[in-house]
Amino acid sequence: MSKTLSSQIADLQRELSNLEREYRNTDEEWRAVDVEYVRLKRLREELDVHKRELSHEIEWRTRELTALQEGMKHERIIA
């Protein structure tokens, strides 16, 4: 037995309404993910800068330590 035309229309309207609601929900989720992506990308850039700064500080301290150790060796030799 086939559905009446008005029943088919009502079914399609419900399906359309459900699909539109699902589309809006998906769009909201996508926007939230996009915001989080931008936040994480910015955080990654900040961490990269901090990491670079720490690396330079480590290199500088290592050179300073080496120079001081060399100075101690020369003091022992002279003493």
Backbone as ProteinMPNN parsed JSONL, in Angstrom:
{"seq_chain_A": "MSKTLSSQIADLQRELSNLEREYRNTDEEWRAVDVEYVRLKRLREELDVHKRELSHEIEWRTRELTALQEGMKHERIIA", "coords_chain_A": {"N_chain_A": [[0.841, -1.164, 0.0], [0.653, 2.171, -0.848], [1.969, 5.303, 0.32], [0.157, 8.248, 1.1], [0.177, 11.3, -0.738], [0.389, 13.595, 0.854], [1.395, 12.448, 3.174], [3.878, 11.545, 2.294], [5.05, 13.996, 1.724], [5.154, 15.121, 4.314], [6.891, 13.302, 5.563], [9.249, 13.769, 4.076], [9.669, 16.445, 4.731], [10.221, 16.236, 7.461], [12.586, 14.702, 7.318], [14.202, 16.506, 5.936], [14.281, 18.613, 7.767], [15.584, 17.343, 9.906], [18.049, 16.785, 8.663], [18.958, 19.391, 8.156], [19.238, 20.342, 10.777], [21.21, 18.597, 11.697], [23.244, 19.377, 9.975], [23.719, 22.036, 10.862], [24.597, 21.486, 13.485], [26.92, 20.017, 12.907], [28.351, 21.982, 11.567], [28.742, 23.811, 13.658], [30.365, 22.245, 15.331], [32.559, 21.96, 13.632], [33.452, 24.615, 13.498], [34.194, 24.99, 16.167], [36.309, 23.177, 16.351], [38.007, 24.339, 14.505], [38.627, 26.759, 15.791], [39.993, 25.74, 17.999], [42.112, 24.544, 16.654], [43.453, 26.809, 15.627], [44.19, 28.002, 18.046], [45.902, 26.025, 19.088], [47.853, 26.009, 17.106], [48.959, 28.554, 17.408], [49.952, 28.25, 20.012], [51.868, 26.293, 19.517], [53.669, 27.725, 17.934], [54.535, 29.608, 19.825], [55.77, 27.882, 21.644], [57.799, 26.879, 20.021], [59.395, 29.175, 19.708], [60.142, 29.601, 22.373], [61.558, 27.251, 22.839], [63.69, 27.573, 21.054], [64.904, 29.823, 22.229], [65.672, 28.705, 24.692], [67.496, 26.81, 23.782], [69.517, 28.452, 22.748], [70.311, 29.698, 25.123], [71.273, 27.484, 26.538], [73.448, 26.783, 24.897], [75.026, 29.106, 25.225], [75.53, 29.036, 28.012], [76.935, 26.644, 28.154], [79.251, 27.253, 26.687], [80.246, 29.258, 28.359], [80.695, 27.797, 30.724], [82.647, 25.998, 29.819], [84.708, 27.814, 29.255], [85.249, 28.781, 31.848], [86.1, 26.406, 33.073], [88.412, 25.924, 31.603], [89.86, 28.134, 32.439], [90.259, 27.425, 35.132], [91.949, 25.22, 34.793], [94.228, 26.464, 33.79], [94.894, 28.044, 35.994], [95.611, 26.078, 37.842], [97.817, 25.026, 36.599], [99.569, 27.182, 36.632], [99.795, 27.565, 39.363]], "CA_chain_A": [[0.0, 0.0, 0.0], [1.508, 3.348, -0.973], [1.652, 6.428, 1.183], [-0.521, 9.355, 0.433], [1.069, 12.381, -1.128], [0.617, 14.463, 2.02], [2.241, 11.687, 4.088], [5.227, 11.58, 1.719], [5.544, 15.359, 1.921], [5.442, 15.26, 5.739], [8.109, 12.523, 5.805], [10.38, 14.478, 3.482], [9.896, 17.66, 5.517], [10.903, 15.799, 8.685], [13.948, 14.326, 6.952], [14.901, 17.738, 5.603], [14.49, 19.319, 9.024], [16.632, 16.598, 10.622], [19.316, 16.995, 7.96], [19.377, 20.778, 8.385], [19.68, 20.414, 12.162], [22.488, 17.887, 11.749], [24.211, 20.239, 9.288], [24.056, 23.13, 11.779], [25.408, 20.911, 14.567], [28.224, 19.691, 12.337], [29.016, 23.257, 11.303], [29.175, 24.336, 14.965], [31.499, 21.428, 15.755], [33.674, 22.305, 12.759], [33.95, 25.922, 13.932], [34.871, 24.794, 17.45], [37.578, 22.515, 16.05], [38.835, 25.334, 13.829], [39.109, 27.67, 16.839], [40.986, 24.982, 18.765], [43.273, 24.393, 15.765], [44.159, 28.095, 15.611], [44.786, 28.151, 19.374], [47.031, 25.097, 19.199], [48.894, 26.454, 16.185], [49.596, 29.689, 18.075], [50.709, 27.692, 21.125], [53.037, 25.618, 18.95], [54.615, 28.768, 17.543], [55.112, 30.142, 21.063], [56.678, 26.863, 22.18], [58.982, 26.852, 19.151], [60.22, 30.329, 20.068], [60.697, 29.329, 23.707], [62.529, 26.173, 22.672], [64.86, 28.19, 20.437], [65.544, 30.657, 23.252], [66.331, 27.803, 25.646], [68.637, 26.21, 23.1], [70.582, 29.463, 22.725], [70.764, 29.862, 26.503], [72.078, 26.292, 26.85], [74.722, 26.923, 24.178], [75.794, 30.167, 25.863], [75.986, 28.542, 29.322], [77.936, 25.604, 27.909], [80.498, 27.947, 26.336], [80.712, 29.937, 29.565], [81.218, 26.756, 31.613], [83.905, 25.517, 29.229], [85.72, 28.86, 29.458], [85.613, 28.775, 33.268], [86.874, 25.19, 33.337], [89.734, 26.148, 31.022], [90.516, 29.072, 33.346], [90.688, 26.672, 36.307], [93.095, 24.413, 34.396], [95.394, 27.357, 33.695], [95.255, 28.443, 37.366], [96.304, 24.929, 38.458], [99.131, 24.889, 35.957], [100.387, 28.297, 37.107], [100.004, 27.426, 40.819]], "C_chain_A": [[0.9, 1.246, 0.0], [1.025, 4.471, -0.059], [0.919, 7.492, 0.382], [0.507, 10.44, 0.146], [1.375, 13.281, 0.063], [1.502, 13.759, 3.047], [3.69, 11.69, 3.602], [5.866, 12.956, 1.93], [5.951, 15.556, 3.378], [6.729, 14.512, 6.096], [9.344, 13.249, 5.278], [10.691, 15.765, 4.249], [10.618, 17.326, 6.822], [12.361, 15.453, 8.398], [14.79, 15.572, 6.656], [15.227, 18.525, 6.867], [15.601, 18.652, 9.833], [18.004, 16.817, 9.985], [19.845, 18.412, 8.174], [19.9, 20.966, 9.811], [21.045, 19.738, 12.315], [23.583, 18.714, 11.071], [24.655, 21.379, 10.196], [24.939, 22.638, 12.923], [26.831, 20.595, 14.094], [29.019, 20.96, 12.065], [29.527, 23.875, 12.604], [30.388, 23.563, 15.478], [32.739, 21.778, 14.943], [34.285, 23.63, 13.197], [34.717, 25.801, 15.249], [36.244, 24.15, 17.233], [38.533, 23.51, 15.392], [39.428, 26.324, 14.837], [40.201, 26.987, 17.646], [42.267, 24.795, 17.947], [44.107, 25.673, 15.758], [44.865, 28.315, 16.946], [46.023, 27.27, 19.518], [48.18, 25.49, 18.278], [49.669, 27.62, 16.8], [50.469, 29.198, 19.239], [51.98, 27.01, 20.625], [54.099, 26.632, 18.543], [55.3, 29.362, 18.772], [56.114, 29.163, 21.666], [57.945, 26.746, 21.338], [59.932, 27.989, 19.493], [60.899, 30.075, 21.411], [61.796, 28.259, 23.626], [63.831, 26.719, 22.066], [65.636, 29.035, 21.448], [66.292, 29.792, 24.265], [67.577, 27.171, 25.035], [69.803, 27.19, 23.06], [71.162, 29.68, 24.117], [71.658, 28.693, 26.916], [73.446, 26.4, 26.176], [75.61, 27.96, 24.858], [76.363, 29.701, 27.196], [77.072, 27.476, 29.164], [79.275, 26.233, 27.557], [81.102, 28.639, 27.559], [81.347, 28.937, 30.532], [82.563, 26.24, 31.107], [85.02, 26.532, 29.449], [86.182, 28.89, 30.911], [86.454, 27.557, 33.624], [88.291, 25.317, 32.777], [90.536, 27.096, 31.904], [91.03, 28.368, 34.589], [91.913, 25.829, 35.978], [94.362, 25.261, 34.364], [95.84, 27.815, 35.091], [96.034, 27.327, 38.055], [97.712, 24.782, 37.903], [100.081, 25.96, 36.483], [100.741, 28.116, 38.587], [100.951, 26.333, 41.175]], "O_chain_A": [[1.828, 1.328, 0.805], [-0.154, 4.568, 0.28], [1.056, 7.603, -0.836], [1.583, 10.466, 0.743], [2.523, 13.684, 0.25], [2.287, 14.42, 3.727], [4.618, 11.822, 4.401], [7.045, 13.07, 2.265], [7.014, 16.118, 3.639], [7.561, 15.027, 6.843], [10.363, 13.33, 5.964], [11.857, 16.129, 4.398], [11.522, 18.051, 7.238], [13.26, 15.856, 9.136], [15.942, 15.67, 7.077], [16.335, 19.044, 7.01], [16.465, 19.336, 10.382], [18.998, 17.01, 10.685], [21.048, 18.607, 8.354], [20.89, 21.666, 10.025], [21.929, 20.263, 12.992], [24.719, 18.747, 11.543], [25.85, 21.66, 10.29], [25.914, 23.296, 13.288], [27.809, 20.87, 14.789], [30.225, 21.005, 12.305], [30.636, 24.408, 12.64], [31.331, 24.159, 16.0], [33.838, 21.883, 15.489], [35.508, 23.754, 13.261], [35.759, 26.431, 15.428], [37.223, 24.541, 17.867], [39.728, 23.519, 15.688], [40.602, 26.683, 14.74], [41.227, 27.599, 17.943], [43.371, 24.879, 18.484], [45.332, 25.618, 15.87], [46.01, 28.765, 16.975], [47.061, 27.716, 20.008], [49.347, 25.321, 18.63], [50.897, 27.664, 16.72], [51.589, 29.674, 19.425], [53.04, 27.137, 21.236], [55.289, 26.422, 18.78], [56.509, 29.592, 18.759], [57.176, 29.564, 22.14], [59.034, 26.54, 21.873], [61.145, 27.786, 19.56], [62.098, 30.311, 21.559], [62.834, 28.371, 24.278], [64.926, 26.372, 22.508], [66.864, 28.971, 21.515], [67.417, 30.113, 24.65], [68.595, 27.02, 25.709], [70.946, 26.807, 23.309], [72.375, 29.829, 24.27], [72.682, 28.892, 27.568], [74.475, 26.142, 26.8], [76.805, 27.729, 25.048], [77.536, 29.934, 27.488], [78.016, 27.421, 29.953], [80.316, 25.808, 28.06], [82.315, 28.608, 27.766], [82.411, 29.199, 31.093], [83.502, 26.068, 31.884], [86.145, 26.162, 29.788], [87.377, 29.011, 31.177], [87.412, 27.662, 34.39], [89.253, 24.871, 33.402], [91.736, 26.904, 32.103], [92.125, 28.675, 35.06], [92.828, 25.73, 36.796], [95.42, 24.846, 34.838], [97.037, 27.957, 35.339], [97.002, 27.59, 38.768], [98.659, 24.462, 38.621], [101.251, 25.686, 36.749], [101.841, 28.465, 39.016], [101.217, 26.107, 42.355]]}, "name": "protein", "num_of_chains": 1, "seq": "MSKTLSSQIADLQRELSNLEREYRNTDEEWRAVDVEYVRLKRLREELDVHKRELSHEIEWRTRELTALQEGMKHERIIA"}
